[in-house]
Amino acid sequence: MHFTEDFLREYERRRSGASGTSVSFHSGSRYSNGGLIRVLGVDTSLRSTGIGVVECVGNDFVLVKCGTIRCQRYMTLSECLKKLAGGINDVVDECRPDEVAVEGIFCCRNPKTAIILGHARGVVLQVCASRGLPVYEYTPRRVKLAVTGVGTAVKVQMQRMVASSLRMDEIPQNDAADALAIAITHVHARTGPGLGTRI
């Protein structure tokens, strides 16, 4: 993959920053600090937001971290949004991604669901912006095409292809797999059909 000198300098600047951790996720056994880019993929929802961090090492994808930020049913909207913001901040602190990729807005039949998703998505974007991270979005179809080669792929196909691409020992949880797929799509986009929309 080809990256500009400006990008590589910025990468080294961010990589030298401090890190911390307070959220527990599954960590990849092939963690590397030698990659050219590290991407945080986020599959946003109110109750179970998928998180996937992928690093590009040469022509390979390396799993850094994946998991979910879960909010219980009894939690209020404001409590869920607070937990989501804290979880995203913790992942950024621990994994120090260079860029963030999210799924683009899609049509919801239920207006209430769309509004709630908008709240959650807004929190993710605000946290990333406050941390100086560029955010790109990709349509669900483009994510499916990038990961499976089929724009109409079903969930189980996505999960299996993500596990295969990252050499995972087991199939990742649904939301985590979606987040990893979004991150993989963004890395592909750097040398493929072009980056998604920056938001």
C-alpha positions as CSV (number, residue, x, y, z in Angstrom):
1,M,0.0,0.0,0.0
2,H,1.2,3.5,-0.8
3,F,1.1,6.3,1.8
4,T,2.4,9.9,1.5
5,E,5.3,11.2,3.5
6,D,2.9,13.6,5.3
7,F,0.7,10.7,6.4
8,L,3.7,8.7,7.6
9,R,5.0,11.7,9.7
10,E,1.5,12.2,11.2
11,Y,1.3,8.4,11.9
12,E,4.6,8.5,13.9
13,R,3.5,11.6,15.8
14,R,0.3,9.9,17.0
15,R,2.0,6.6,17.7
16,S,4.3,8.3,20.2
17,G,1.4,9.5,22.3
18,A,0.4,8.1,25.7
19,S,-2.1,5.3,26.1
20,G,-4.3,3.9,28.8
21,T,-7.1,1.4,29.2
22,S,-10.3,0.8,31.1
23,V,-12.6,-1.1,28.7
24,S,-12.1,-4.8,28.2
25,F,-12.3,-6.3,24.7
26,H,-10.8,-9.3,22.9
27,S,-7.2,-8.6,21.9
28,G,-5.6,-10.1,18.8
29,S,-2.7,-12.4,19.4
30,R,-0.8,-10.9,16.4
31,Y,-0.6,-7.4,17.8
32,S,2.0,-5.2,16.0
33,N,3.4,-1.7,16.4
34,G,4.9,-1.9,13.0
35,G,1.9,-1.3,10.8
36,L,1.3,1.6,8.4
37,I,-2.2,2.5,9.6
38,R,-4.5,1.6,12.4
39,V,-8.3,2.0,11.9
40,L,-11.1,2.0,14.4
41,G,-14.3,0.7,13.0
42,V,-17.6,1.4,14.8
43,D,-20.9,-0.2,14.2
44,T,-23.1,2.2,16.2
45,S,-26.2,1.3,18.1
46,L,-27.6,2.3,21.5
47,R,-27.5,-1.0,23.3
48,S,-24.6,-2.9,21.6
49,T,-22.1,-0.8,19.7
50,G,-19.5,-2.9,17.9
51,I,-15.9,-1.9,18.1
52,G,-13.1,-3.2,15.9
53,V,-9.5,-2.0,15.6
54,V,-7.5,-3.3,12.6
55,E,-3.9,-2.5,11.7
56,C,-2.5,-2.8,8.2
57,V,0.9,-4.5,8.2
58,G,2.3,-4.7,4.6
59,N,-0.5,-6.4,2.7
60,D,-2.0,-8.1,5.7
61,F,-4.7,-7.1,8.2
62,V,-3.9,-7.6,11.9
63,L,-6.5,-7.7,14.6
64,V,-5.7,-5.3,17.4
65,K,-9.0,-5.3,19.4
66,C,-12.7,-6.1,19.0
67,G,-15.7,-6.2,21.2
68,T,-18.9,-4.3,22.1
69,I,-20.0,-1.5,24.3
70,R,-23.2,-2.8,25.9
71,C,-25.9,-0.9,27.6
72,Q,-28.5,-2.7,29.7
73,R,-32.3,-2.3,29.0
74,Y,-32.9,-0.5,32.3
75,M,-30.4,2.3,31.4
76,T,-31.9,5.6,30.2
77,L,-31.0,7.1,26.9
78,S,-28.7,9.7,28.6
79,E,-26.9,6.9,30.6
80,C,-26.4,4.9,27.5
81,L,-24.9,7.8,25.6
82,K,-22.6,8.6,28.5
83,K,-21.4,5.0,28.6
84,L,-20.9,5.0,24.8
85,A,-18.8,8.1,24.9
86,G,-16.7,6.7,27.7
87,G,-16.2,3.5,25.9
88,I,-15.1,5.1,22.7
89,N,-12.7,7.3,24.6
90,D,-11.2,4.3,26.3
91,V,-10.7,2.5,23.0
92,V,-9.0,5.5,21.5
93,D,-6.7,5.9,24.6
94,E,-5.8,2.2,24.5
95,C,-5.5,1.5,20.8
96,R,-4.5,5.0,19.4
97,P,-6.1,4.6,16.0
98,D,-5.1,6.9,13.1
99,E,-8.5,7.1,11.5
100,V,-12.1,6.0,12.2
101,A,-14.6,4.4,9.9
102,V,-18.4,4.2,10.5
103,E,-21.3,2.8,8.6
104,G,-23.3,5.4,6.6
105,I,-26.9,6.3,7.6
106,F,-29.5,3.9,6.2
107,C,-33.3,4.1,6.1
108,C,-35.1,3.0,9.3
109,R,-38.8,2.2,9.1
110,N,-39.3,3.2,12.6
111,P,-38.7,7.0,13.1
112,K,-38.0,6.5,16.9
113,T,-35.3,4.0,16.1
114,A,-33.8,6.4,13.6
115,I,-33.7,9.2,16.2
116,I,-32.1,7.0,18.8
117,L,-29.5,5.8,16.3
118,G,-28.8,9.4,15.4
119,H,-28.2,10.2,19.1
120,A,-25.7,7.3,19.4
121,R,-24.0,8.2,16.1
122,G,-23.6,11.8,17.2
123,V,-21.9,10.8,20.4
124,V,-19.4,8.7,18.4
125,L,-18.7,11.5,16.0
126,Q,-18.3,14.1,18.8
127,V,-15.8,11.9,20.7
128,C,-13.7,11.3,17.5
129,A,-13.8,15.0,16.6
130,S,-12.7,16.0,20.1
131,R,-9.7,13.6,19.8
132,G,-8.7,15.0,16.4
133,L,-9.5,11.8,14.5
134,P,-10.7,11.9,10.9
135,V,-14.0,10.0,10.4
136,Y,-15.1,8.3,7.2
137,E,-18.4,6.6,6.4
138,Y,-19.2,3.7,4.1
139,T,-22.5,2.3,2.9
140,P,-23.5,-1.1,4.1
141,R,-23.3,-2.4,0.5
142,R,-19.8,-1.2,0.0
143,V,-18.7,-2.8,3.3
144,K,-20.2,-6.1,2.2
145,L,-18.5,-5.8,-1.2
146,A,-15.1,-5.0,0.3
147,V,-15.2,-8.0,2.7
148,T,-17.1,-10.7,0.8
149,G,-17.2,-9.5,-2.8
150,V,-21.0,-9.7,-2.7
151,G,-23.1,-6.6,-2.0
152,T,-26.0,-8.6,-0.6
153,A,-24.0,-10.9,1.8
154,V,-25.7,-12.0,4.9
155,K,-24.4,-11.6,8.5
156,V,-22.9,-15.1,8.8
157,Q,-21.0,-14.6,5.6
158,M,-19.6,-11.4,6.9
159,Q,-18.6,-12.9,10.2
160,R,-16.8,-15.8,8.5
161,M,-14.9,-13.6,6.0
162,V,-13.8,-11.2,8.8
163,A,-12.6,-14.1,10.9
164,S,-10.7,-15.5,7.8
165,S,-9.2,-12.1,6.9
166,L,-7.9,-11.5,10.4
167,R,-6.9,-15.2,11.1
168,M,-9.1,-15.3,14.1
169,D,-9.5,-18.5,16.0
170,E,-13.3,-18.1,16.4
171,I,-16.1,-16.3,14.7
172,P,-16.5,-12.8,16.2
173,Q,-19.7,-11.6,17.7
174,N,-22.1,-10.0,15.2
175,D,-21.7,-6.3,16.1
176,A,-17.9,-6.7,16.6
177,A,-17.7,-8.4,13.2
178,D,-19.6,-5.5,11.5
179,A,-17.2,-3.0,13.1
180,L,-14.1,-5.0,12.0
181,A,-15.6,-5.2,8.5
182,I,-16.0,-1.4,8.4
183,A,-12.4,-1.0,9.4
184,I,-11.2,-3.4,6.8
185,T,-13.2,-1.6,4.2
186,H,-11.5,1.7,5.0
187,V,-8.0,0.1,4.7
188,H,-9.1,-1.3,1.3
189,A,-10.3,2.1,0.2
190,R,-6.9,3.6,0.6
191,T,-5.6,1.7,-2.4
192,G,-9.0,0.8,-4.1
193,P,-11.9,2.8,-5.4
194,G,-11.3,5.8,-3.1
195,L,-12.0,6.8,0.5
196,G,-15.5,7.0,1.8
197,T,-17.1,10.3,2.6
198,R,-15.3,12.2,5.3
199,I,-17.8,13.5,7.9
